[in-house]
C-alpha cells in the first residue's frame, strides 16, 4: 500500500511539473505539441508503472528510488542532478522557443520527436522486463546476476540508450531546434555516468568484464 500511495503521489507530482514546465513558458494552452508531448510521456509512464506494480513490484520500487539522495557515489549525485536540470531546462526552453517563434519546426518533425520520446520511454520498460535489477540509481545488489541477452546483447546500457533517444526527441516534439544544444549537456553527463557506473560494475558484478569484451558498444551501436 505504501508503494502504491507513493506511486500515485509521484505520478500526480510529475503531471503537475510537466504541465508547468511546458505550458507556462509557452504562455498559452493552444499548443498542440505540448499537449501531445505531455500525453505521451505521462501516458507511457502511468502504463509502465501500473504494469510493474502488477507484475514486478520489486522492480517498481527500484525505479522509484531516484534522484541525488538515492545515489551512493559522489560523482553520480552531481551527474544525476545535471541530468534532472537538463531535462527540465530543455522542456521549458523548447516551450519558450515555441512562444517566441525562434524555430520553424514542421509538424512532421514534431511528430517524429514524439515517436522518439515514445520509443525512449518504452525501451525503459523493456529493459526492466529483461533485467529485474535495473534501477534508477547506480548500485549492485546482493545476489544480482548479469543480464547479457536481448537489448543487453546490442549495447551495454540500453536504458541509457532509451534516455538518449528521448532526450533528443523532446525539443523536436515541443517544436524547437534551439533546445537541442541544451541536450548536449545531458549527453556529456550521461557519458560520464556510464563510465563511472562501469567502474562499479567491473569491480562488483560477476562476469561484467567478460561481458564488456563481448558487447563492445556502451550506448550507441557502432559509435560508442
C-alpha positions as CSV (number, residue, x, y, z in Angstrom):
1,X,0.0,0.0,0.0
2,X,2.9,2.4,0.8
3,X,4.4,1.8,-2.6
4,X,1.0,2.4,-4.3
5,X,0.5,5.7,-2.5
6,X,4.0,6.8,-3.3
7,X,3.4,5.9,-6.9
8,X,0.2,7.9,-7.1
9,X,1.7,10.9,-5.5
10,X,4.7,10.7,-7.8
11,X,2.6,10.5,-10.9
12,X,0.4,13.4,-9.8
13,X,3.5,15.4,-9.0
14,X,5.0,14.5,-12.4
15,X,1.9,15.6,-14.2
16,X,1.9,19.0,-12.5
17,X,5.6,19.5,-13.1
18,X,5.3,18.6,-16.8
19,X,2.4,20.9,-17.2
20,X,4.1,23.9,-15.5
21,X,7.4,23.3,-17.5
22,X,5.6,23.1,-20.8
23,X,2.6,25.5,-20.7
24,X,3.9,28.3,-18.5
25,X,6.9,29.1,-20.8
26,X,4.7,28.6,-23.9
27,X,2.3,31.2,-22.5
28,X,-0.7,29.5,-24.0
29,X,-2.9,26.4,-23.7
30,X,-3.2,26.4,-27.5
31,X,-0.1,24.4,-28.0
32,X,-0.8,21.0,-29.6
33,X,2.9,20.0,-29.5
34,X,2.8,20.5,-25.7
35,X,-0.4,18.5,-25.2
36,X,0.8,15.6,-27.3
37,X,4.2,15.5,-25.6
38,X,2.6,15.5,-22.1
39,X,0.1,12.9,-23.1
40,X,2.8,10.6,-24.4
41,X,5.2,11.0,-21.5
42,X,2.5,10.7,-18.8
43,X,0.6,8.0,-20.6
44,X,3.5,5.7,-21.0
45,X,4.9,6.5,-17.6
46,X,1.5,5.6,-16.0
47,X,1.1,2.5,-18.2
48,X,4.6,1.1,-17.4
49,X,4.3,1.9,-13.7
50,X,0.9,0.1,-13.5
51,X,2.4,-2.9,-15.4
52,X,5.3,-3.1,-13.0
53,X,3.0,-2.6,-9.9
54,X,1.1,-5.7,-11.0
55,X,3.8,-7.9,-12.5
56,X,7.1,-6.8,-10.8
57,X,6.6,-4.7,-7.6
58,X,10.3,-5.1,-6.6
59,X,11.4,-3.6,-10.0
60,X,8.9,-0.7,-9.5
61,X,10.4,0.0,-6.1
62,X,13.9,0.1,-7.6
63,X,12.7,2.5,-10.3
64,X,11.2,4.8,-7.7
65,X,14.4,5.2,-5.8
66,X,15.7,8.0,-8.0
67,X,17.5,11.3,-7.5
68,X,20.7,12.6,-6.0
69,X,19.8,11.2,-2.5
70,X,19.4,7.7,-3.9
71,X,23.0,7.7,-5.3
72,X,25.8,6.3,-3.2
73,X,28.7,7.6,-5.4
74,X,29.5,11.3,-5.1
75,X,30.1,11.8,-8.8
76,X,26.7,10.2,-9.6
77,X,25.0,12.7,-7.2
78,X,26.3,15.5,-9.3
79,X,25.6,13.8,-12.7
80,X,22.0,12.9,-11.9
81,X,21.4,16.5,-10.7
82,X,22.8,17.8,-14.1
83,X,20.5,15.3,-15.9
84,X,17.4,16.4,-14.0
85,X,18.2,20.1,-14.5
86,X,18.9,19.5,-18.2
87,X,15.6,17.6,-18.6
88,X,13.6,20.4,-17.0
89,X,15.6,23.1,-18.8
90,X,15.1,21.6,-22.3
91,X,11.3,21.3,-21.8
92,X,11.0,24.8,-20.5
93,X,13.3,26.4,-23.1
94,X,11.8,24.5,-26.0
95,X,8.3,25.7,-25.0
96,X,9.6,29.2,-24.7
97,X,11.2,28.9,-28.1
98,X,7.8,28.0,-29.5
99,X,6.3,31.0,-27.8
100,X,8.9,33.3,-29.3
101,X,8.9,31.7,-32.7
102,X,12.6,31.3,-32.9
103,X,12.4,27.8,-34.6
104,X,10.3,26.9,-37.6
105,X,9.6,23.2,-37.0
106,X,7.3,21.5,-39.4
107,X,4.5,19.4,-37.8
108,X,6.1,16.1,-39.1
109,X,9.3,16.9,-37.3
110,X,7.4,17.3,-34.0
111,X,5.6,14.0,-34.7
112,X,9.0,12.4,-35.3
113,X,10.1,13.8,-31.9
114,X,7.0,12.3,-30.3
115,X,7.9,8.9,-31.7
116,X,11.4,9.2,-30.4
117,X,10.1,10.1,-26.9
118,X,7.7,7.1,-27.0
119,X,10.5,4.8,-28.2
120,X,12.8,6.0,-25.4
121,X,10.2,5.6,-22.7
122,X,9.0,2.2,-24.0
123,X,12.6,0.9,-24.1
124,X,13.0,1.6,-20.4
125,X,10.1,-0.7,-19.7
126,X,11.6,-3.4,-21.9
127,X,14.9,-3.1,-20.1
128,X,13.2,-3.6,-16.7
129,X,11.3,-6.6,-18.1
130,X,14.6,-8.2,-19.2
131,X,16.6,-7.1,-16.1
132,X,14.8,-7.2,-12.8
133,X,17.7,-5.4,-11.2
134,X,17.5,-2.3,-13.5
135,X,17.3,0.6,-11.1
136,X,17.2,4.4,-11.4
137,X,20.3,4.7,-9.2
138,X,23.8,3.2,-9.5
139,X,24.1,0.1,-7.3
140,X,24.9,-3.6,-7.3
141,X,22.6,-5.6,-5.0
142,X,23.4,-8.8,-3.2
143,X,22.6,-11.8,-5.4
144,X,22.4,-9.6,-8.6
145,X,23.1,-11.5,-11.8
146,X,24.3,-10.3,-15.1
147,X,21.9,-9.8,-17.9
148,X,23.5,-10.1,-21.3
149,X,20.8,-11.0,-23.9
150,X,18.0,-9.1,-25.6
151,X,18.8,-5.4,-25.7
152,X,21.8,-6.0,-23.5
153,X,23.2,-8.0,-26.3
154,X,23.2,-4.9,-28.5
155,X,24.6,-2.3,-26.1
156,X,25.7,-2.5,-22.5
157,X,23.4,0.3,-21.2
158,X,20.1,0.0,-23.2
159,X,18.2,2.1,-20.6
160,X,20.5,5.0,-21.2
161,X,20.2,4.5,-25.0
162,X,16.5,4.9,-24.5
163,X,17.1,8.0,-22.4
164,X,19.3,9.4,-25.2
165,X,16.6,8.9,-27.8
166,X,14.0,10.6,-25.5
167,X,16.4,13.5,-24.8
168,X,16.9,14.2,-28.5
169,X,13.3,13.8,-29.3
170,X,12.0,16.2,-26.6
171,X,12.8,19.6,-28.1
172,X,11.7,18.4,-31.6
173,X,8.4,17.2,-30.1
174,X,7.9,20.6,-28.5
175,X,8.6,22.4,-31.7
176,X,12.1,23.6,-31.0
177,X,15.5,23.3,-32.7
178,X,17.3,25.6,-30.3
179,X,16.5,23.2,-27.4
180,X,18.9,20.6,-28.9
181,X,22.2,22.4,-27.7
182,X,20.9,22.1,-24.1
183,X,20.6,18.3,-24.7
184,X,24.3,18.2,-25.3
185,X,25.0,18.9,-21.6
186,X,22.8,15.9,-20.8
187,X,24.7,13.7,-23.3
188,X,28.0,14.6,-21.6
189,X,26.6,13.9,-18.2
190,X,25.2,10.6,-19.5
191,X,28.6,9.5,-20.9
192,X,30.3,10.4,-17.6
193,X,27.6,8.5,-15.7
194,X,28.2,5.4,-17.8
195,X,32.0,5.5,-17.3
196,X,31.7,5.8,-13.6
197,X,29.0,3.1,-13.4
198,X,31.2,0.7,-15.3
199,X,33.9,1.1,-12.7
200,X,31.5,-0.2,-10.1
201,X,30.2,-3.0,-12.4
202,X,33.6,-4.3,-13.3
203,X,34.6,-4.4,-9.6
204,X,31.4,-5.8,-8.1
205,X,29.2,-7.6,-10.7
206,X,30.5,-11.1,-11.6
207,X,31.1,-11.7,-15.3
208,X,30.9,-8.0,-16.3
209,X,34.5,-7.7,-17.6
210,X,33.9,-10.6,-19.9
211,X,30.5,-9.3,-21.0
212,X,32.1,-5.9,-21.8
213,X,34.6,-7.6,-24.1
214,X,31.8,-9.4,-25.9
215,X,29.4,-6.5,-26.2
216,X,31.7,-3.6,-27.4
217,X,29.3,-0.7,-27.5
218,X,28.0,1.1,-24.4
219,X,25.4,3.5,-25.7
220,X,25.0,3.6,-29.5
221,X,25.8,0.6,-31.7
222,X,28.8,1.1,-33.9
223,X,29.5,4.5,-32.3
224,X,30.4,4.2,-28.6
